[in-house]
Amino acid sequence: MKRMRIIHKTGYFYNQPVKFGPHRAMMRPREGHDAHIARPWVKVEPRAEVSWLRDTHDNSIAILTFHAASDKLSVESEVDVDLYYDSLNDGEMLHRWLQELYQPGQVVNTLDLLNNLNSHIYKSFKYDSRDALGVQLPNETLTRGSGTCRDFAVFMMEAARYWGFGARFVTGYIQLAEGPHGATHAWTEIYISGAGWRGFDPTNNKLVGSEHIPVGVSREQEKASPFSGSWEGPVSVQVVEAT
């Protein structure tokens, strides 16, 4: 892991005090499995309310709302970014694996392509109920040949993104059989033009259906955890059909 500090200062000066309308500022780096924001800090002069939103491209936007006139506008941003690297070339390994499913120039139905990806992950890797915290990156899953539902969900998410699809990580519950037989689970949602977000469950080689109950959705798997902290003791999950 490598930590980078980014300091960004912007200043404007006017001949006399002016009133400011709302401003948009893009100064927060995009996050992903290989880049995490560690310590964001923003200072605005004159004083302004700062609210954050994400646009349609998932950029982090600061909306600045001013209440006083000033002959100066200054925005300072300082942020630490943790960059994670792996000794193996994740993109290259994933690219080679995906060549079995699709070659550039090949004509294939979108849903067929994604269904094939879903099935190929199911057939290629062994399920391993790993208790360790965190999620494997695709190259780790390829190297080990095994993973958990969350590892397979991340693998499919990154594979779909490699092909240019919008994809996100989902956590929730799944009903495994009739009666009180359920579990926490993770799967992938992929955006298909004209159809919207469609769920794929590579752990079970299924399209997401009525037995899947989503709880958290996020572009980054770390932010979809339904509960975080430390605890000691057992956990019980039951998923049953309501009558």
GROMACS elastic network, one bead per residue, 0.5 to 0.9 nm:
[ bonds ]
;  ai    aj funct       b0    kb
    1    82     6  0.64777   500
    1    83     6  0.55365   500
    1    85     6  0.63298   500
    1    86     6  0.89039   500
    2    81     6  0.81908   500
    2    82     6  0.57093   500
    2    83     6  0.50748   500
    2    84     6  0.65206   500
    2    85     6  0.81491   500
    3    38     6  0.87653   500
    3    80     6  0.65472   500
    3    81     6  0.55596   500
    3    83     6  0.60777   500
    3    84     6  0.88158   500
    4    79     6  0.82920   500
    4    80     6  0.56086   500
    4    81     6  0.51781   500
    4    82     6  0.64766   500
    4    83     6  0.75703   500
    5    78     6  0.70964   500
    5    79     6  0.57365   500
    5    81     6  0.63119   500
    5    82     6  0.89200   500
    6    77     6  0.78686   500
    6    78     6  0.56467   500
    6    79     6  0.53921   500
    6    80     6  0.63664   500
    6    81     6  0.77321   500
    7    76     6  0.74714   500
    7    77     6  0.58023   500
    7    79     6  0.67562   500
    7    80     6  0.89630   500
    8    27     6  0.75741   500
    8    75     6  0.80993   500
    8    76     6  0.57618   500
    8    77     6  0.50893   500
    8    78     6  0.63760   500
    8    79     6  0.88562   500
    9    74     6  0.74278   500
    9    75     6  0.58870   500
    9    77     6  0.64219   500
    9    78     6  0.86702   500
   10    73     6  0.81323   500
   10    74     6  0.57264   500
   10    75     6  0.52510   500
   10    76     6  0.64134   500
   10    77     6  0.88535   500
   11    72     6  0.73207   500
   11    73     6  0.56470   500
   11    75     6  0.64963   500
   11    76     6  0.85540   500
   12    71     6  0.83737   500
   12    72     6  0.57301   500
   12    73     6  0.50652   500
   12    74     6  0.64167   500
   13    16     6  0.87284   500
   13    70     6  0.89838   500
   13    71     6  0.58492   500
   13    73     6  0.65091   500
   13    74     6  0.86471   500
   14    17     6  0.67751   500
   14    18     6  0.75419   500
   14    70     6  0.82154   500
   14    72     6  0.61735   500
   14    73     6  0.85758   500
   15    18     6  0.88533   500
   15    71     6  0.65597   500
   16    70     6  0.75615   500
   16    71     6  0.52627   500
   16    72     6  0.88629   500
   17    69     6  0.54997   500
   17    72     6  0.75820   500
   18    68     6  0.85791   500
   18    69     6  0.50479   500
   18    70     6  0.54879   500
   18    71     6  0.61296   500
   18    72     6  0.85283   500
   19    66     6  0.80417   500
   19    67     6  0.81029   500
   19    68     6  0.66470   500
   19    70     6  0.68388   500
   19    71     6  0.89393   500
   20    23     6  0.79673   500
   20    65     6  0.80378   500
   20    66     6  0.61191   500
   20    67     6  0.79091   500
   20    68     6  0.77937   500
   20    69     6  0.68110   500
   20    70     6  0.83132   500
   20    73     6  0.89381   500
   21    64     6  0.85444   500
   21    65     6  0.69608   500
   21    66     6  0.68311   500
   21    67     6  0.89654   500
   22    63     6  0.67573   500
   22    64     6  0.55501   500
   22    66     6  0.68274   500
   23    62     6  0.80925   500
   23    63     6  0.57804   500
   23    64     6  0.50082   500
   23    65     6  0.68118   500
   23    66     6  0.86164   500
   24    61     6  0.64738   500
   24    62     6  0.56910   500
   24    64     6  0.63153   500
   25    28     6  0.87186   500
   25    60     6  0.87758   500
   25    61     6  0.58157   500
   25    62     6  0.50217   500
   25    63     6  0.65538   500
   25    64     6  0.76225   500
   25    75     6  0.88965   500
   26    29     6  0.82564   500
   26    59     6  0.76626   500
   26    60     6  0.65307   500
   26    61     6  0.51586   500
   26    62     6  0.63783   500
   27    60     6  0.78976   500
   27    61     6  0.76517   500
   27    62     6  0.78945   500
   27    77     6  0.69149   500
   27    78     6  0.89139   500
   28    31     6  0.88147   500
   28    37     6  0.83903   500
   28    40     6  0.79364   500
   28    59     6  0.83515   500
   28    60     6  0.62109   500
   28    61     6  0.76515   500
   28    62     6  0.84595   500
   28    77     6  0.82126   500
   28    78     6  0.89217   500
   28    79     6  0.75300   500
   29    35     6  0.85566   500
   29    36     6  0.88401   500
   29    37     6  0.76432   500
   29    59     6  0.83415   500
   29    60     6  0.77107   500
   29    79     6  0.85083   500
   29    81     6  0.79172   500
   30    35     6  0.75978   500
   30    36     6  0.83708   500
   30    37     6  0.84788   500
   30    58     6  0.81677   500
   30    59     6  0.65913   500
   30    60     6  0.71068   500
   31    34     6  0.76018   500
   31    35     6  0.51544   500
   31    36     6  0.54219   500
   31    37     6  0.67662   500
   31    81     6  0.88096   500
   31   220     6  0.78475   500
   32    35     6  0.51347   500
   32    36     6  0.65600   500
   32   219     6  0.78739   500
   32   220     6  0.59848   500
   32   221     6  0.88634   500
   33    36     6  0.72988   500
   33    83     6  0.89647   500
   33    84     6  0.78052   500
   33   137     6  0.80474   500
   33   220     6  0.66939   500
   33   221     6  0.79595   500
   33   222     6  0.82901   500
   34    82     6  0.79184   500
   34    83     6  0.55986   500
   34    85     6  0.67215   500
   35    81     6  0.64528   500
   35    82     6  0.55806   500
   35    84     6  0.62897   500
   36    80     6  0.84936   500
   36    81     6  0.56318   500
   36    82     6  0.50767   500
   36    83     6  0.66643   500
   36    84     6  0.83250   500
   37    40     6  0.69658   500
   37    79     6  0.71061   500
   37    80     6  0.60635   500
   37    82     6  0.63633   500
   38    79     6  0.71378   500
   38    80     6  0.52093   500
   38    81     6  0.57300   500
   38    82     6  0.65632   500
   39    78     6  0.78987   500
   39    79     6  0.53299   500
   39    80     6  0.51542   500
   39    81     6  0.76516   500
   40    77     6  0.75954   500
   40    78     6  0.60588   500
   40    80     6  0.66615   500
   40    81     6  0.88987   500
   41    76     6  0.82131   500
   41    77     6  0.57619   500
   41    78     6  0.51392   500
   41    79     6  0.60670   500
   42    50     6  0.88434   500
   42    75     6  0.73547   500
   42    76     6  0.57046   500
   42    78     6  0.64780   500
   42    79     6  0.85403   500
   43    47     6  0.84063   500
   43    74     6  0.80328   500
   43    75     6  0.59072   500
   43    76     6  0.51211   500
   43    77     6  0.65323   500
   43    78     6  0.88531   500
   44    47     6  0.57779   500
   44    48     6  0.63321   500
   44    49     6  0.88479   500
   44    50     6  0.86618   500
   44    64     6  0.84666   500
   44    73     6  0.76545   500
   44    74     6  0.57479   500
   44    76     6  0.64371   500
   44    77     6  0.87743   500
   45    48     6  0.71634   500
   45    70     6  0.85784   500
   45    72     6  0.73224   500
   45    73     6  0.56782   500
   45    74     6  0.50154   500
   45    75     6  0.65399   500
   45    76     6  0.88044   500
   46    66     6  0.73139   500
   46    67     6  0.84916   500
   46    68     6  0.70797   500
   46    69     6  0.77298   500
   46    70     6  0.65305   500
   46    72     6  0.72753   500
   46    73     6  0.63493   500
   46    74     6  0.72870   500
   47    65     6  0.87505   500
   47    66     6  0.66648   500
   47    67     6  0.76479   500
   47    68     6  0.77272   500
   48    64     6  0.59109   500
   48    65     6  0.52754   500
   48    67     6  0.68473   500
   48    68     6  0.85442   500
   49    63     6  0.79130   500
   49    64     6  0.57066   500
   49    65     6  0.50986   500
   49    66     6  0.66367   500
   49    67     6  0.85823   500
   50    62     6  0.62888   500
   50    63     6  0.56581   500
   50    65     6  0.66603   500
   51    61     6  0.82957   500
   51    62     6  0.56897   500
   51    63     6  0.52148   500
   51    64     6  0.68237   500
   51    65     6  0.84414   500
   52    60     6  0.68767   500
   52    61     6  0.56105   500
   52    63     6  0.60992   500
   52    64     6  0.89844   500
   53    58     6  0.88887   500
   53    59     6  0.82070   500
   53    60     6  0.59436   500
   53    61     6  0.53069   500
   53    62     6  0.66541   500
   53    63     6  0.76935   500
   54    57     6  0.75919   500
   54    58     6  0.51481   500
   54    59     6  0.52807   500
   54    61     6  0.58123   500
   54    62     6  0.88092   500
   55    58     6  0.51658   500
   55    59     6  0.55232   500
   55    60     6  0.69286   500
   55    61     6  0.70977   500
   56    59     6  0.74663   500
   57    60     6  0.89927   500
   58    61     6  0.89946   500
   58   219     6  0.86130   500
   66    69     6  0.80166   500
   69    72     6  0.88263   500
   70    73     6  0.72028   500
   85    88     6  0.85608   500
   86    89     6  0.69956   500
   86    90     6  0.75010   500
   86   139     6  0.87847   500
   87    90     6  0.86676   500
   88    91     6  0.88950   500
   88    92     6  0.86038   500
   88    93     6  0.80196   500
   88   139     6  0.70711   500
   88   140     6  0.87670   500
   89    92     6  0.54141   500
   89    93     6  0.62796   500
   89    94     6  0.86427   500
   89   139     6  0.75580   500
   90    93     6  0.53467   500
   90    94     6  0.61470   500
   90    95     6  0.85140   500
   90   137     6  0.78654   500
   90   138     6  0.66952   500
   90   139     6  0.50571   500
   90   140     6  0.84523   500
   91    94     6  0.51882   500
   91    95     6  0.59754   500
   91    96     6  0.86683   500
   91   138     6  0.86748   500
   91   139     6  0.80882   500
   91   162     6  0.82849   500
   92    95     6  0.50276   500
   92    96     6  0.62852   500
   92    97     6  0.87069   500
   93    96     6  0.52993   500
   93    97     6  0.63502   500
   93    98     6  0.87214   500
   93   138     6  0.83556   500
   93   139     6  0.63689   500
   93   142     6  0.78342   500
   94    97     6  0.51083   500
   94    98     6  0.61225   500
   94    99     6  0.87213   500
   94   138     6  0.69457   500
   94   139     6  0.68920   500
   94   142     6  0.80898   500
   94   155     6  0.89128   500
   94   158     6  0.86901   500
   94   159     6  0.70742   500
   94   162     6  0.84924   500
   95    98     6  0.51470   500
   95    99     6  0.63391   500
   95   159     6  0.83496   500
   95   162     6  0.79707   500
   96    99     6  0.53206   500
   96   100     6  0.76167   500
   97   100     6  0.61069   500
   97   101     6  0.80175   500
   97   142     6  0.85647   500
   98   101     6  0.54078   500
   98   102     6  0.63820   500
   98   103     6  0.83742   500
   98   117     6  0.83718   500
   98   159     6  0.75609   500
   99   102     6  0.52026   500
   99   103     6  0.57831   500
   99   104     6  0.88568   500
  100   103     6  0.77918   500
  101   113     6  0.75931   500
  101   116     6  0.72970   500
  101   117     6  0.71540   500
  101   120     6  0.83625   500
  102   105     6  0.87056   500
  102   106     6  0.67580   500
  102   107     6  0.89494   500
  102   108     6  0.84027   500
  102   113     6  0.78965   500
  103   106     6  0.55984   500
  104   107     6  0.87047   500
  108   111     6  0.86553   500
  108   112     6  0.70510   500
  108   113     6  0.64760   500
  109   112     6  0.52018   500
  109   113     6  0.61320   500
  109   114     6  0.87763   500
  110   113     6  0.51232   500
  110   114     6  0.63422   500
  110   115     6  0.85994   500
  110   192     6  0.78176   500
  111   114     6  0.51782   500
  111   115     6  0.60010   500
  111   116     6  0.84567   500
  111   192     6  0.81878   500
  112   115     6  0.50705   500
  112   116     6  0.60294   500
  112   117     6  0.85660   500
  113   116     6  0.51472   500
  113   117     6  0.62853   500
  113   118     6  0.87238   500
  114   118     6  0.61305   500
  114   119     6  0.86237   500
  114   160     6  0.78624   500
  114   190     6  0.87258   500
  114   200     6  0.83058   500
  115   119     6  0.62170   500
  115   120     6  0.84904   500
  115   200     6  0.78835   500
  115   205     6  0.84887   500
  115   206     6  0.84893   500
  115   207     6  0.80077   500
  116   119     6  0.51348   500
  116   120     6  0.59147   500
  116   121     6  0.86100   500
  117   120     6  0.50259   500
  117   121     6  0.62414   500
  117   122     6  0.86410   500
  117   156     6  0.73984   500
  117   159     6  0.83850   500
  117   160     6  0.85609   500
  117   202     6  0.81666   500
  118   121     6  0.55445   500
  118   122     6  0.65177   500
  118   123     6  0.89443   500
  118   156     6  0.71667   500
  118   200     6  0.66176   500
  118   201     6  0.68808   500
  118   203     6  0.83497   500
  118   204     6  0.89091   500
  118   205     6  0.59973   500
  118   206     6  0.75885   500
  118   207     6  0.84821   500
  119   122     6  0.50368   500
  119   123     6  0.61728   500
  119   124     6  0.84944   500
  119   202     6  0.64190   500
  119   203     6  0.88926   500
  119   204     6  0.86058   500
  119   205     6  0.52588   500
  119   206     6  0.80157   500
  120   123     6  0.51309   500
  120   124     6  0.58489   500
  120   125     6  0.85806   500
  120   202     6  0.81665   500
  120   205     6  0.85355   500
  121   124     6  0.51635   500
  121   125     6  0.61784   500
  121   152     6  0.71283   500
  121   155     6  0.81776   500
  121   156     6  0.75995   500
  121   202     6  0.59656   500
  121   203     6  0.77239   500
  121   205     6  0.81370   500
  122   125     6  0.60534   500
  122   126     6  0.77843   500
  122   127     6  0.85920   500
  122   152     6  0.82316   500
  122   201     6  0.88693   500
  122   202     6  0.53224   500
  122   203     6  0.56944   500
  122   204     6  0.67386   500
  122   205     6  0.57154   500
  123   126     6  0.78601   500
  123   205     6  0.84394   500
  124   142     6  0.89661   500
  124   145     6  0.73373   500
  124   146     6  0.84909   500
  125   141     6  0.78747   500
  125   142     6  0.80176   500
  125   144     6  0.85977   500
  125   145     6  0.50464   500
  125   147     6  0.71350   500
  125   152     6  0.85586   500
  126   145     6  0.63183   500
  126   147     6  0.65781   500
  126   148     6  0.85633   500
  127   130     6  0.89313   500
  127   145     6  0.89207   500
  127   146     6  0.56288   500
  127   147     6  0.53700   500
  127   148     6  0.56847   500
  127   149     6  0.75438   500
  127   152     6  0.89004   500
  127   203     6  0.74459   500
  128   146     6  0.59729   500
  128   147     6  0.50593   500
  128   148     6  0.53484   500
  128   149     6  0.85597   500
  129   147     6  0.73269   500
  129   148     6  0.56020   500
  129   149     6  0.83316   500
  130   133     6  0.84168   500
  130   147     6  0.72539   500
  130   148     6  0.63657   500
  132   135     6  0.86163   500
  134   150     6  0.88922   500
  134   151     6  0.89772   500
  134   222     6  0.78955   500
  135   147     6  0.88864   500
  135   148     6  0.84315   500
  135   150     6  0.64748   500
  135   151     6  0.55632   500
  135   154     6  0.77252   500
  135   221     6  0.79671   500
  135   222     6  0.83631   500
  136   139     6  0.79313   500
  136   140     6  0.57485   500
  136   141     6  0.62455   500
  136   147     6  0.75379   500
  136   148     6  0.87364   500
  136   150     6  0.82249   500
  136   151     6  0.53967   500
  136   152     6  0.86851   500
  136   154     6  0.78329   500
  136   155     6  0.84186   500
  137   140     6  0.53791   500
  137   141     6  0.65368   500
  137   142     6  0.88394   500
  137   151     6  0.72010   500
  137   154     6  0.71934   500
  137   155     6  0.70431   500
  137   158     6  0.89256   500
  138   141     6  0.51008   500
  138   142     6  0.61553   500
  138   143     6  0.85847   500
  138   151     6  0.76519   500
  138   152     6  0.82974   500
  138   154     6  0.72038   500
  138   155     6  0.50330   500
  138   156     6  0.85904   500
  138   158     6  0.75066   500
  138   159     6  0.84298   500
  139   143     6  0.60335   500
  139   144     6  0.85345   500
  139   155     6  0.87279   500
  140   143     6  0.50286   500
  140   144     6  0.60119   500
  140   145     6  0.81421   500
  140   146     6  0.87696   500
  140   147     6  0.88538   500
  141   144     6  0.52368   500
  141   145     6  0.55452   500
  141   146     6  0.57499   500
  141   147     6  0.60585   500
  141   151     6  0.71126   500
  141   152     6  0.79642   500
  141   155     6  0.77185   500
  142   145     6  0.51870   500
  142   146     6  0.75456   500
  143   146     6  0.82892   500
  144   147     6  0.77656   500
  146   151     6  0.86179   500
  146   152     6  0.87675   500
  147   150     6  0.78363   500
  147   151     6  0.54481   500
  147   152     6  0.65392   500
  148   151     6  0.51007   500
  148   152     6  0.63245   500
  148   153     6  0.85992   500
  148   186     6  0.89248   500
  148   203     6  0.77983   500
  149   152     6  0.51386   500
  149   153     6  0.60836   500
  149   154     6  0.86507   500
  149   185     6  0.65010   500
  149   186     6  0.55575   500
  149   187     6  0.69170   500
  149   201     6  0.83930   500
  149   202     6  0.77641   500
  149   203     6  0.54849   500
  149   204     6  0.87853   500
  150   154     6  0.62019   500
  150   155     6  0.85309   500
  150   169     6  0.84754   500
  150   170     6  0.87974   500
  150   171     6  0.82241   500
  150   185     6  0.73871   500
  150   186     6  0.51114   500
  150   187     6  0.68223   500
  150   203     6  0.87209   500
  150   221     6  0.82997   500
  151   154     6  0.51987   500
  151   155     6  0.61095   500
  151   156     6  0.87204   500
  151   186     6  0.86105   500
  152   156     6  0.61927   500
  152   157     6  0.84806   500
  152   186     6  0.83871   500
  152   187     6  0.75708   500
  152   188     6  0.86511   500
  152   201     6  0.84464   500
  152   202     6  0.62757   500
  152   203     6  0.63777   500
  153   156     6  0.52918   500
  153   157     6  0.60990   500
  153   158     6  0.86855   500
  153   168     6  0.88852   500
  153   169     6  0.66402   500
  153   170     6  0.79582   500
  153   186     6  0.62396   500
  153   188     6  0.51574   500
  153   189     6  0.88592   500
  153   200     6  0.83831   500
  153   201     6  0.72678   500
  153   202     6  0.67832   500
  153   203     6  0.77693   500
  154   158     6  0.61075   500
  154   159     6  0.84242   500
  154   168     6  0.84607   500
  154   169     6  0.67629   500
  154   186     6  0.89872   500
  154   187     6  0.80187   500
  154   188     6  0.73594   500
  154   220     6  0.89725   500
  154   221     6  0.73095   500
  155   158     6  0.53634   500
  155   159     6  0.60740   500
  155   160     6  0.86062   500
  156   160     6  0.60182   500
  156   161     6  0.84902   500
  156   167     6  0.85558   500
  156   187     6  0.85683   500
  156   188     6  0.67365   500
  156   200     6  0.85426   500
  156   202     6  0.74548   500
  157   160     6  0.53093   500
  157   161     6  0.62792   500
  157   162     6  0.87090   500
  157   165     6  0.88287   500
  157   166     6  0.83720   500
  157   167     6  0.53515   500
  157   168     6  0.61993   500
  157   169     6  0.68943   500
  157   187     6  0.88228   500
  157   188     6  0.60261   500
  157   189     6  0.76048   500
  157   190     6  0.74901   500
  158   161     6  0.50069   500
  158   162     6  0.61304   500
  158   163     6  0.88143   500
  158   167     6  0.76513   500
  158   168     6  0.89669   500
  159   162     6  0.50396   500
  159   163     6  0.66725   500
  159   164     6  0.89240   500
  159   165     6  0.88325   500
  160   163     6  0.52307   500
  160   164     6  0.65017   500
  160   165     6  0.53199   500
  160   166     6  0.72489   500
  160   167     6  0.65746   500
  160   190     6  0.73572   500
  161   166     6  0.59940   500
  161   167     6  0.63172   500
  161   190     6  0.88609   500
  162   165     6  0.73771   500
  165   190     6  0.67131   500
  165   191     6  0.64237   500
  165   192     6  0.75261   500
  166   189     6  0.84910   500
  166   190     6  0.57848   500
  166   191     6  0.52317   500
  166   192     6  0.80204   500
  166   197     6  0.88507   500
  167   188     6  0.70045   500
  167   189     6  0.56298   500
  167   191     6  0.61655   500
  167   197     6  0.83798   500
  167   219     6  0.71465   500
  168   187     6  0.88701   500
  168   188     6  0.59448   500
  168   189     6  0.53446   500
  168   190     6  0.65588   500
  168   191     6  0.86183   500
  168   217     6  0.67869   500
  168   218     6  0.57007   500
  168   220     6  0.71532   500
  168   221     6  0.79516   500
  169   186     6  0.73979   500
  169   187     6  0.64012   500
  169   188     6  0.50767   500
  169   189     6  0.65003   500
  169   216     6  0.81933   500
  169   217     6  0.57253   500
  169   218     6  0.54420   500
  169   219     6  0.60112   500
  169   220     6  0.66301   500
  169   221     6  0.55174   500
  169   224     6  0.71234   500
  170   185     6  0.84351   500
  170   186     6  0.55267   500
  170   187     6  0.53228   500
  170   188     6  0.57270   500
  170   189     6  0.69168   500
  170   199     6  0.87184   500
  170   214     6  0.65426   500
  170   215     6  0.73991   500
  170   216     6  0.56741   500
  170   218     6  0.66972   500
  170   219     6  0.88796   500
  170   221     6  0.77257   500
  170   224     6  0.67326   500
  170   225     6  0.89906   500
  171   184     6  0.75121   500
  171   185     6  0.58521   500
  171   187     6  0.66132   500
  171   188     6  0.87091   500
  171   213     6  0.84969   500
  171   214     6  0.58806   500
  171   215     6  0.57617   500
  171   216     6  0.51452   500
  171   217     6  0.65566   500
  171   218     6  0.89318   500
  171   221     6  0.86571   500
  171   224     6  0.63671   500
  171   225     6  0.69531   500
  171   226     6  0.73367   500
  172   183     6  0.85819   500
  172   184     6  0.57526   500
  172   185     6  0.53979   500
  172   186     6  0.62463   500
  172   187     6  0.84516   500
  172   212     6  0.72579   500
  172   213     6  0.54838   500
  172   216     6  0.65255   500
  172   217     6  0.89242   500
  172   226     6  0.79567   500
  173   182     6  0.69810   500
  173   183     6  0.56395   500
  173   185     6  0.51555   500
  173   186     6  0.77869   500
  173   211     6  0.80959   500
  173   212     6  0.59303   500
  173   213     6  0.50832   500
  173   214     6  0.64700   500
  173   215     6  0.76046   500
  173   237     6  0.85524   500
  173   238     6  0.89245   500
  173   239     6  0.72903   500
  174   181     6  0.87540   500
  174   182     6  0.55659   500
  174   183     6  0.56388   500
  174   184     6  0.64107   500
  174   185     6  0.61436   500
  174   186     6  0.88466   500
  174   210     6  0.88774   500
  174   211     6  0.54365   500
  174   213     6  0.61855   500
  174   214     6  0.86636   500
  174   239     6  0.69067   500
  175   178     6  0.75976   500
  175   179     6  0.85233   500
  175   180     6  0.79592   500
  175   181     6  0.61050   500
  175   183     6  0.68190   500
  175   210     6  0.88099   500
  175   211     6  0.51013   500
  175   212     6  0.68017   500
  175   213     6  0.84625   500
  175   238     6  0.81137   500
  175   239     6  0.53358   500
  175   240     6  0.68515   500
  175   241     6  0.86077   500
  176   179     6  0.88593   500
  176   180     6  0.87011   500
  176   181     6  0.55811   500
  176   182     6  0.51518   500
  176   183     6  0.73682   500
  176   211     6  0.76287   500
  176   239     6  0.82230   500
  177   180     6  0.77378   500
  177   181     6  0.56200   500
  177   182     6  0.72891   500
  177   240     6  0.88340   500
  178   181     6  0.67304   500
  178   240     6  0.73561   500
  178   241     6  0.81886   500
  179   182     6  0.85911   500
  179   238     6  0.86804   500
  179   239     6  0.77281   500
  179   240     6  0.56480   500
  179   241     6  0.75634   500
  180   237     6  0.85156   500
  180   238     6  0.51310   500
  180   239     6  0.55455   500
  180   240     6  0.51978   500
  180   241     6  0.85858   500
  181   237     6  0.82248   500
  181   238     6  0.59958   500
  181   239     6  0.61236   500
  181   240     6  0.72536   500
  182   237     6  0.63443   500
  182   238     6  0.51771   500
  182   240     6  0.75979   500
  183   236     6  0.86704   500
  183   237     6  0.58654   500
  183   238     6  0.69625   500
  183   239     6  0.72716   500
  184   237     6  0.72307   500
  185   212     6  0.84448   500
  185   214     6  0.88445   500
  186   201     6  0.77572   500
  186   203     6  0.85834   500
  186   214     6  0.85898   500
  187   199     6  0.71670   500
  187   200     6  0.61887   500
  187   202     6  0.70488   500
  187   203     6  0.77443   500
  187   208     6  0.81636   500
  188   198     6  0.82990   500
  188   199     6  0.56871   500
  188   200     6  0.53118   500
  188   201     6  0.64399   500
  188   202     6  0.80902   500
  188   208     6  0.88360   500
  189   197     6  0.58566   500
  189   198     6  0.52851   500
  189   200     6  0.60891   500
  189   201     6  0.87595   500
  189   208     6  0.87962   500
  189   217     6  0.87125   500
  190   196     6  0.80217   500
  190   197     6  0.53801   500
  190   198     6  0.54085   500
  190   199     6  0.64653   500
  190   200     6  0.76721   500
  191   194     6  0.89197   500
  191   195     6  0.75580   500
  191   196     6  0.52654   500
  191   198     6  0.62688   500
  191   199     6  0.89132   500
  192   195     6  0.53279   500
  192   196     6  0.52168   500
  192   197     6  0.62367   500
  192   198     6  0.70433   500
  193   196     6  0.60835   500
  193   197     6  0.86971   500
  195   198     6  0.74303   500
  198   207     6  0.80949   500
  198   208     6  0.76282   500
  199   206     6  0.88921   500
  199   207     6  0.60118   500
  199   209     6  0.79826   500
  200   205     6  0.78637   500
  200   206     6  0.62954   500
  200   208     6  0.53403   500
  201   204     6  0.57733   500
  201   205     6  0.57952   500
  201   206     6  0.51374   500
  201   207     6  0.58443   500
  201   208     6  0.60033   500
  202   206     6  0.65656   500
  202   207     6  0.83771   500
  203   206     6  0.79281   500
  204   207     6  0.87700   500
  206   209     6  0.81174   500
  208   211     6  0.76612   500
  208   212     6  0.60746   500
  209   212     6  0.56281   500
  209   213     6  0.85191   500
  210   213     6  0.73993   500
  211   239     6  0.87591   500
  214   217     6  0.76037   500
  215   224     6  0.83661   500
  215   226     6  0.69902   500
  216   223     6  0.83388   500
  216   225     6  0.68443   500
  216   226     6  0.62615   500
  217   220     6  0.86518   500
  217   221     6  0.82587   500
  217   223     6  0.80859   500
  217   224     6  0.55182   500
  217   225     6  0.88189   500
  218   221     6  0.62586   500
  218   222     6  0.81762   500
  218   223     6  0.60400   500
  218   224     6  0.53403   500
  219   222     6  0.88617   500
  219   223     6  0.78299   500
  219   224     6  0.82860   500
  220   223     6  0.57313   500
  220   224     6  0.71374   500
  221   224     6  0.54008   500
  221   225     6  0.73509   500
  222   225     6  0.62705   500
  223   226     6  0.85531   500
  224   227     6  0.87626   500
  225   228     6  0.67067   500
